[in-house]
Amino acid sequence: FLVGVLADDDQIKTIAKIGTGLTDDQFAQLKQMADECQVDKKPDQYVVPKDLFPDVWVSPQIVVEIAADELTKSPLHSVGKALRFPRLVRFRDDKKWEQATTATELENIQIA
């Protein structure tokens, strides 16, 4: 599953992929949520490098909390940074996607 952050220009840019390390329950829940908000084509506001194109596109509705070992510079992800060893902590049903961590907020995090 591809993870993105909201940039200042209202585009959603990639920062990580999660999938390995999910429990069976987490995977099933994430799959069900993705199935419910699947769309036919890539939303215009998504900035996704061709190398990271997923098999299925979803509208920006799912909010997750991710833990990672560090935030590094990335030539691959469109936000210019990547979460190293990202892990799903929990689903954030209490937040709308517009309230999630933004690319600007990530700028204030020390980059290794």
DSSP file (Angstrom, degrees, kcal/mol; ACC not computed):
  #  RESIDUE AA STRUCTURE BP1 BP2  ACC     N-H-->O    O-->H-N    N-H-->O    O-->H-N    TCO  KAPPA ALPHA  PHI   PSI    X-CA   Y-CA   Z-CA
    1    1 A F              0   0    0      0, 0.0    17,-3.1     0, 0.0     2,-0.3   0.000 360.0 360.0 360.0 131.5    0.0    0.0    0.0
    2    2 A L  E     -A   17   0A   0     15,-0.2     2,-0.4    50,-0.1    15,-0.2  -0.670 360.0-154.1 -87.2 135.9    1.4    3.4   -1.0
    3    3 A V  E     -A   16   0A   0     13,-3.3    12,-2.6    -2,-0.3    13,-1.4  -0.908  14.8-178.2-113.9 137.2    1.4    6.2    1.6
    4    4 A G  E     -A   14   0A   0     -2,-0.4     2,-0.3    10,-0.3    10,-0.2  -0.848  16.5-144.2-130.9 167.6    1.3    9.9    0.8
    5    5 A V  E     -A   13   0A   0      8,-2.6     8,-2.8    -2,-0.3     2,-0.4  -0.943  29.2-107.0-129.1 152.2    1.3   13.3    2.4
    6    6 A L  E     -Ab  12 102A   0     95,-0.7    97,-2.8    -2,-0.3    98,-0.5  -0.665  34.8-154.3 -81.7 126.9   -0.5   16.5    1.5
    7    7 A A    >   -     0   0    0      4,-3.4     3,-1.8    -2,-0.4    72,-0.0  -0.499  31.2-101.4 -95.0 168.0    1.8   19.2    0.0
    8    8 A D  T 3  S+     0   0    0      1,-0.3    -1,-0.1    -2,-0.2    -2,-0.0   0.779 120.9  59.5 -60.0 -28.3    1.2   23.0    0.1
    9    9 A D  T 3  S-     0   0    0      2,-0.1    -1,-0.3     1,-0.1     3,-0.1   0.197 121.0-106.4 -87.8  17.7    0.0   22.9   -3.5
   10   10 A D  S <  S+     0   0    0     -3,-1.8     2,-0.3     1,-0.3    -2,-0.1   0.643  80.4 131.4  65.3  17.3   -2.8   20.5   -2.5
   11   11 A Q        -     0   0    0     35,-0.0    -4,-3.4    36,-0.0     2,-0.6  -0.711  56.9-131.6 -92.9 152.2   -1.1   17.6   -4.2
   12   12 A I  E     -Ac   6  46A   0     33,-3.0    35,-2.9    -2,-0.3     2,-0.3  -0.928  27.7-166.7-105.8 120.9   -0.6   14.3   -2.4
   13   13 A K  E     -Ac   5  47A   0     -8,-2.8    -8,-2.6    -2,-0.6    35,-0.1  -0.829  21.3-107.7-114.2 146.3    3.0   13.1   -2.7
   14   14 A T  E     +A    4   0A   0     33,-1.1    65,-1.7    -2,-0.3    67,-0.4  -0.358  39.5 158.5 -73.0 147.1    4.4    9.6   -1.9
   15   15 A I  E     -     0   0A   0    -12,-2.6    68,-1.7     1,-0.4     2,-0.3   0.470  61.5  -3.1-138.5 -19.0    6.5    9.0    1.1
   16   16 A A  E     -A    3   0A   0    -13,-1.4   -13,-3.3    66,-0.2    -1,-0.4  -0.989  49.2-131.8-165.4 166.0    6.4    5.2    1.9
   17   17 A K  E     -A    2   0A   0     -2,-0.3     2,-0.3    66,-0.2   -15,-0.2  -0.997  24.8-171.4-125.7 136.1    5.0    1.8    1.0
   18   18 A I        +     0   0    0    -17,-3.1     3,-0.1    -2,-0.4    69,-0.1  -0.905  39.3 102.0-123.7 156.7    3.6   -0.4    3.7
   19   19 A G    >   +     0   0    0      1,-0.7     3,-1.3    -2,-0.3     2,-0.2  -0.102  57.5  85.1 166.8 -53.2    2.5   -4.0    3.5
   20   20 A T  T 3  S+     0   0    0      1,-0.2    -1,-0.7    67,-0.0     3,-0.1  -0.515  94.2  30.0 -71.9 143.2    5.1   -6.3    5.0
   21   21 A G  T 3  S+     0   0    0      1,-0.3    -1,-0.2    -2,-0.2     2,-0.2   0.353  85.0 134.3  90.3  -7.0    4.8   -6.7    8.7
   22   22 A L    <   -     0   0    0     -3,-1.3    -1,-0.3     1,-0.1     2,-0.1  -0.520  57.6-120.9 -72.2 142.6    1.0   -6.1    8.8
   23   23 A T     >  -     0   0    0     -2,-0.2     4,-2.7     1,-0.1     5,-0.2  -0.361  29.2-105.8 -71.1 164.8   -0.9   -8.5   10.9
   24   24 A D  H  > S+     0   0    0      1,-0.2     4,-2.5     2,-0.2     5,-0.2   0.903 123.4  49.5 -59.0 -40.7   -3.6  -10.6    9.2
   25   25 A D  H  > S+     0   0    0      2,-0.2     4,-2.5     1,-0.2    -1,-0.2   0.913 111.1  48.3 -65.5 -43.4   -6.3   -8.4   10.8
   26   26 A Q  H  > S+     0   0    0      2,-0.2     4,-2.8     1,-0.2     5,-0.2   0.921 112.7  48.7 -62.8 -43.7   -4.5   -5.1    9.8
   27   27 A F  H  X S+     0   0    0     -4,-2.7     4,-2.8     1,-0.2     5,-0.2   0.936 112.5  47.8 -62.2 -46.0   -4.1   -6.4    6.2
   28   28 A A  H  X S+     0   0    0     -4,-2.5     4,-2.3    -5,-0.2    -1,-0.2   0.908 114.1  47.0 -61.7 -42.5   -7.8   -7.4    6.0
   29   29 A Q  H  X S+     0   0    0     -4,-2.5     4,-2.5     2,-0.2    -2,-0.2   0.922 113.9  46.8 -66.7 -43.6   -9.0   -4.1    7.4
   30   30 A L  H  X S+     0   0    0     -4,-2.8     4,-2.5     2,-0.2    -2,-0.2   0.902 112.5  50.3 -65.2 -40.9   -6.7   -2.0    5.1
   31   31 A K  H  X S+     0   0    0     -4,-2.8     4,-2.6    -5,-0.2    -1,-0.2   0.917 111.3  48.5 -62.6 -43.9   -7.8   -4.1    2.1
   32   32 A Q  H  X S+     0   0    0     -4,-2.3     4,-1.8     2,-0.2    -2,-0.2   0.920 112.4  48.3 -63.5 -43.7  -11.5   -3.6    2.9
   33   33 A M  H  X S+     0   0    0     -4,-2.5     4,-1.0     1,-0.2    -2,-0.2   0.910 112.9  48.3 -62.7 -42.3  -11.0    0.1    3.4
   34   34 A A  H >< S+     0   0    0     -4,-2.5     3,-0.6     1,-0.2    -2,-0.2   0.901 109.1  53.0 -65.6 -40.9   -9.1    0.4    0.1
   35   35 A D  H >< S+     0   0    0     -4,-2.6     3,-0.9     1,-0.2    -1,-0.2   0.872 106.2  54.9 -60.5 -36.8  -11.8   -1.6   -1.7
   36   36 A E  H 3< S+     0   0    0     -4,-1.8    -1,-0.2     1,-0.2    -2,-0.2   0.734 116.2  35.4 -72.2 -22.6  -14.5    0.7   -0.4
   37   37 A C  T << S+     0   0    0     -4,-1.0    22,-2.9    -3,-0.6    -1,-0.2   0.068  84.0 140.8-120.1  25.9  -12.8    3.9   -1.8
   38   38 A Q  E <   -D   58   0B   0     -3,-0.9     2,-0.3    20,-0.2    20,-0.3  -0.416  31.2-164.4 -67.3 141.4  -11.4    2.4   -5.0
   39   39 A V  E     -D   57   0B   0     18,-2.5    18,-0.6    -2,-0.1    -2,-0.1  -0.855  27.5-118.5-125.0 163.4  -11.5    4.7   -8.1
   40   40 A D  S    S+     0   0    0     -2,-0.3     2,-0.3    16,-0.1    -1,-0.1   0.778  90.2  14.9 -74.5 -28.1  -11.1    4.0  -11.8
   41   41 A K  S    S-     0   0    0     15,-0.0     3,-0.1    16,-0.0    -1,-0.0  -0.916  95.6 -71.9-143.6 168.2   -8.0    6.2  -12.4
   42   42 A K        -     0   0    0     -2,-0.3    17,-0.1     1,-0.1    -2,-0.1  -0.414  55.3-114.7 -61.7 125.9   -5.3    8.0  -10.6
   43   43 A P    >   -     0   0    0      0, 0.0     3,-1.9     0, 0.0    -1,-0.1  -0.379  22.8-121.6 -60.5 142.0   -6.7   11.1   -8.9
   44   44 A D  T 3  S+     0   0    0      1,-0.3    -2,-0.1    -3,-0.1   -33,-0.0   0.791 108.7  59.3 -57.7 -31.6   -5.3   14.3  -10.5
   45   45 A Q  T 3  S+     0   0    0    -34,-0.1   -33,-3.0     2,-0.1     2,-0.4   0.570  83.5 100.7 -79.3  -6.9   -3.9   15.6   -7.2
   46   46 A Y  E <   -c   12   0A   0     -3,-1.9     2,-0.7   -35,-0.2   -33,-0.2  -0.640  55.2-162.5 -81.2 131.6   -1.7   12.5   -6.7
   47   47 A V  E     +c   13   0A   0    -35,-2.9   -33,-1.1    -2,-0.4    31,-0.3  -0.914  26.1 160.8-112.3 101.4    2.0   12.9   -7.6
   48   48 A V        -     0   0    0     -2,-0.7     5,-0.1   -35,-0.1    29,-0.1  -0.978  38.8-125.3-129.2 120.3    3.3    9.3   -8.0
   49   49 A P    >   -     0   0    0      0, 0.0     3,-2.3     0, 0.0     4,-0.4  -0.333  28.6-116.9 -60.0 144.9    6.4    8.3   -9.9
   50   50 A K  G >  S+     0   0    0      1,-0.3     3,-1.4     2,-0.2    -2,-0.0   0.834 114.1  63.2 -53.3 -35.3    5.7    5.6  -12.6
   51   51 A D  G 3  S+     0   0    0      1,-0.3    -1,-0.3    25,-0.1    25,-0.0   0.698 107.2  44.0 -64.3 -18.1    7.9    3.2  -10.7
   52   52 A L  G <  S+     0   0    0     -3,-2.3    -1,-0.3    24,-0.1    -2,-0.2   0.330  76.5 137.8-109.5   6.0    5.5    3.3   -7.7
   53   53 A F    <   -     0   0    0     -3,-1.4     2,-0.1    -4,-0.4     4,-0.1  -0.316  47.1-138.9 -56.0 126.9    2.2    3.1   -9.6
   54   54 A P        -     0   0    0      0, 0.0     3,-0.1     0, 0.0    -1,-0.1  -0.319  16.3-116.6 -80.7 169.8   -0.1    0.8   -7.6
   55   55 A D  S    S+     0   0    0      1,-0.2     2,-0.4    -2,-0.1    -2,-0.1   0.794 101.5  30.0 -72.8 -29.1   -2.4   -1.8   -9.2
   56   56 A V  S    S-     0   0    0    -15,-0.0     2,-0.4     2,-0.0    -1,-0.2  -0.987  73.9-143.1-135.2 140.2   -5.4    0.0   -7.8
   57   57 A W  E     -D   39   0B   0    -18,-0.6   -18,-2.5    -2,-0.4     2,-0.3  -0.812  16.2-169.1-101.7 144.5   -6.1    3.6   -7.0
   58   58 A V  E     -D   38   0B   0     -2,-0.4   -20,-0.2   -20,-0.3   -24,-0.1  -0.948  27.3-107.6-128.6 152.9   -8.1    4.8   -4.0
   59   59 A S    >   -     0   0    0    -22,-2.9     2,-1.9    -2,-0.3     3,-0.5  -0.418  49.1 -92.5 -72.7 156.8   -9.5    8.2   -3.1
   60   60 A P  T 3  S+     0   0    0      0, 0.0    37,-0.3     0, 0.0    -1,-0.1  -0.478  90.1 109.4 -77.2  83.4   -7.7   10.0   -0.2
   61   61 A Q  T 3   +     0   0    0     -2,-1.9     2,-0.5    35,-0.1    36,-0.1   0.576  47.2  89.7-125.7 -22.0   -9.9    8.8    2.7
   62   62 A I    <   -     0   0    0     -3,-0.5     2,-0.5   -25,-0.1    31,-0.1  -0.700  52.7-169.0 -89.4 125.8   -7.7    6.4    4.7
   63   63 A V        +     0   0    0     -2,-0.5    29,-3.0    32,-0.2     2,-0.3  -0.963   9.8 177.4-115.6 127.1   -5.6    7.9    7.4
   64   64 A V  E     -E   91   0C   0     -2,-0.5     2,-0.5    27,-0.3    27,-0.2  -0.918  28.4-130.3-126.4 152.9   -3.0    5.7    9.1
   65   65 A E  E     -E   90   0C   0     25,-3.1    24,-3.3    -2,-0.3    25,-1.1  -0.917  30.3-164.8-100.8 126.0   -0.4    6.3   11.8
   66   66 A I  E     -E   88   0C   0     -2,-0.5     2,-0.3    22,-0.2    22,-0.2  -0.919  10.9-158.5-116.6 134.9    3.0    5.1   10.7
   67   67 A A  E     +E   87   0C   0     20,-2.8    20,-2.8    -2,-0.4     2,-0.3  -0.842  19.1 175.6-103.0 149.1    6.1    4.4   12.7
   68   68 A A        -     0   0    0     -2,-0.3    17,-0.2    18,-0.2     3,-0.1  -0.982  40.6-123.7-149.5 158.4    9.5    4.4   11.1
   69   69 A D  S    S-     0   0    0     15,-2.5     2,-0.3    -2,-0.3    16,-0.1   0.862  89.2 -22.6 -72.0 -35.5   13.2    4.0   12.0
   70   70 A E  E     -F   84   0D   0     14,-0.8    14,-3.1    -3,-0.1     2,-0.5  -0.987  56.3-113.6-165.9 165.9   14.1    7.3   10.3
   71   71 A L  E     +F   83   0D   0     39,-0.4    41,-1.9    -2,-0.3     2,-0.3  -0.953  42.5 178.6-107.5 121.9   13.2    9.9    7.7
   72   72 A T  E     -F   82   0D   0     10,-2.7    10,-2.5    -2,-0.5     2,-0.1  -0.797  35.7 -92.6-122.9 162.7   15.7   10.0    4.9
   73   73 A K  E     -F   81   0D   0     -2,-0.3     8,-0.3     8,-0.2     7,-0.1  -0.472  45.8-163.2 -67.7 146.5   16.2   11.9    1.6
   74   74 A S        -     0   0    0      6,-2.1     6,-0.1     3,-0.1    -1,-0.0  -0.975  30.9-171.0-141.5 125.6   14.6   10.0   -1.3
   75   75 A P  S    S+     0   0    0      0, 0.0    -1,-0.1     0, 0.0     6,-0.1   0.608  93.4  53.6 -81.3 -11.3   15.1   10.2   -5.0
   76   76 A L  S    S+     0   0    0    -61,-0.1     2,-0.2     4,-0.0   -24,-0.1   0.913  92.4  70.5 -89.9 -48.7   12.2    7.8   -5.5
   77   77 A H  S >  S-     0   0    0      1,-0.1     3,-1.8   -62,-0.1    -3,-0.1  -0.494  79.1-130.3 -78.9 142.0    9.3    9.3   -3.5
   78   78 A S  T 3  S+     0   0    0    -31,-0.3   -63,-0.1     1,-0.3    -1,-0.1   0.657 105.0  60.8 -68.9 -17.0    7.7   12.4   -4.9
   79   79 A V  T 3  S-     0   0    0    -65,-1.7    -1,-0.3     2,-0.3   -64,-0.1   0.593 111.4-119.2 -82.9  -9.9    7.9   14.3   -1.6
   80   80 A G  S <  S+     0   0    0     -3,-1.8    -6,-2.1     1,-0.3     2,-0.3   0.490  85.4  77.2  87.3   3.2   11.7   13.9   -1.7
   81   81 A K  E     -F   73   0D   0    -67,-0.4     2,-0.3    -8,-0.3    -2,-0.3  -0.908  60.2-156.3-137.4 163.6   11.8   12.0    1.6
   82   82 A A  E     -F   72   0D   0    -10,-2.5   -10,-2.7    -2,-0.3     2,-0.6  -0.998  20.4-124.0-143.5 146.9   11.1    8.4    2.6
   83   83 A L  E     -F   71   0D   0    -68,-1.7     2,-0.5    -2,-0.3   -66,-0.2  -0.804  31.1-137.2 -86.4 124.9   10.2    6.6    5.8
   84   84 A R  E    S-F   70   0D   0    -14,-3.1   -15,-2.5    -2,-0.6   -14,-0.8  -0.743  80.7  -5.4 -88.9 128.6   12.8    3.9    6.5
   85   85 A F  S    S-     0   0    0     -2,-0.5    -1,-0.3   -17,-0.2     2,-0.1   0.950  88.3-160.7  53.2  58.0   11.2    0.6    7.7
   86   86 A P        -     0   0    0      0, 0.0     2,-0.4     0, 0.0   -18,-0.2  -0.417  10.2-172.4 -70.4 142.1    7.7    2.0    7.9
   87   87 A R  E     -E   67   0C   0    -20,-2.8   -20,-2.8    -2,-0.1     2,-0.4  -0.999  27.6-115.3-136.4 137.6    5.2    0.1   10.0
   88   88 A L  E     +E   66   0C   0     -2,-0.4   -22,-0.2   -22,-0.2     3,-0.1  -0.586  31.4 175.5 -70.8 124.4    1.5    0.6   10.5
   89   89 A V  E     -     0   0C   0    -24,-3.3     2,-0.3    -2,-0.4    -1,-0.2   0.858  60.1 -37.6 -93.0 -51.4    0.7    1.6   14.1
   90   90 A R  E     -E   65   0C   0    -25,-1.1   -25,-3.1   -64,-0.0    -1,-0.4  -0.986  56.3 -95.5-167.1 163.3   -3.0    2.2   13.8
   91   91 A F  E     -E   64   0C   0     -2,-0.3     2,-0.9   -27,-0.2   -27,-0.3  -0.715  32.1-141.6 -84.4 139.1   -5.8    3.4   11.7
   92   92 A R    >   +     0   0    0    -29,-3.0     3,-1.5    -2,-0.3   -29,-0.1  -0.660  35.0 159.4-107.0  76.3   -6.8    7.0   12.5
   93   93 A D  T 3  S+     0   0    0     -2,-0.9    -1,-0.2     1,-0.3   -29,-0.1   0.658  71.8  67.5 -68.2 -15.3  -10.6    7.0   12.2
   94   94 A D  T 3  S+     0   0    0     -3,-0.2     2,-0.4   -31,-0.1    -1,-0.3   0.510  97.4  62.5 -83.2  -5.0  -10.6   10.2   14.3
   95   95 A K  S <  S-     0   0    0     -3,-1.5     2,-0.2   -32,-0.1   -32,-0.2  -0.925  72.3-137.4-123.6 146.3   -8.9   12.2   11.6
   96   96 A K    >   -     0   0    0     -2,-0.4     3,-2.1     1,-0.1     4,-0.4  -0.629  37.4-107.8 -88.3 159.2   -9.8   13.2    8.1
   97   97 A W  G >  S+     0   0    0      1,-0.3     3,-1.1   -37,-0.3   -91,-0.2   0.803 119.4  62.4 -61.6 -27.8   -7.1   13.0    5.5
   98   98 A E  G 3  S+     0   0    0      1,-0.2    -1,-0.3   -38,-0.1   -37,-0.0   0.665 101.6  53.7 -70.2 -14.8   -6.8   16.8    5.4
   99   99 A Q  G <  S+     0   0    0     -3,-2.1    -1,-0.2     2,-0.0    -2,-0.2   0.442  87.3 105.7 -97.4  -2.8   -5.7   16.7    9.1
  100  100 A A  S <  S-     0   0    0     -3,-1.1   -94,-0.1    -4,-0.4   -35,-0.1  -0.206  89.6 -65.9 -73.6 168.5   -2.9   14.2    8.6
  101  101 A T        -     0   0    0      1,-0.1   -95,-0.7     4,-0.1     2,-0.2  -0.285  59.2-145.5 -55.3 134.5    0.8   15.1    8.7
  102  102 A T  B  >  -b    6   0A   0    -97,-0.2     4,-1.7    -3,-0.1   -95,-0.2  -0.529  24.1-108.5-101.9 168.5    1.7   17.4    5.8
  103  103 A A  H  > S+     0   0    0    -97,-2.8     4,-1.2     1,-0.2   -96,-0.2   0.868 120.4  55.6 -62.3 -36.6    4.8   17.7    3.7
  104  104 A T  H  > S+     0   0    0    -98,-0.5     4,-0.6     1,-0.2     3,-0.4   0.911 105.7  50.6 -63.2 -42.7    5.5   21.1    5.4
  105  105 A E  H >4 S+     0   0    0      1,-0.2     3,-0.9     2,-0.2    -1,-0.2   0.858 106.1  56.4 -63.4 -34.4    5.4   19.5    8.8
  106  106 A L  H >< S+     0   0    0     -4,-1.7     3,-1.8     1,-0.2    -1,-0.2   0.811  94.3  67.5 -66.4 -29.0    7.8   16.9    7.6
  107  107 A E  H 3< S+     0   0    0     -4,-1.2    -1,-0.2    -3,-0.4    -2,-0.2   0.794  95.5  57.2 -59.9 -27.3   10.2   19.7    6.6
  108  108 A N  T << S+     0   0    0     -3,-0.9     2,-0.4    -4,-0.6    -1,-0.3   0.470  88.1  93.8 -84.4  -1.8   10.6   20.4   10.4
  109  109 A I  S <  S-     0   0    0     -3,-1.8     2,-0.1    -4,-0.1    -3,-0.0  -0.770  88.9-106.1 -93.1 135.4   11.8   16.8   11.1
  110  110 A Q        -     0   0    0     -2,-0.4     2,-0.5     1,-0.1   -39,-0.4  -0.382  33.0-143.4 -60.9 128.3   15.5   16.2   11.1
  111  111 A I              0   0    0     -4,-0.1   -39,-0.2    -2,-0.1    -1,-0.1  -0.829 360.0 360.0 -98.4 131.7   16.6   14.3    8.0
  112  112 A A              0   0    0    -41,-1.9   -40,-0.1    -2,-0.5    -1,-0.1   0.481 360.0 360.0 -71.2 360.0   19.4   11.8    8.3
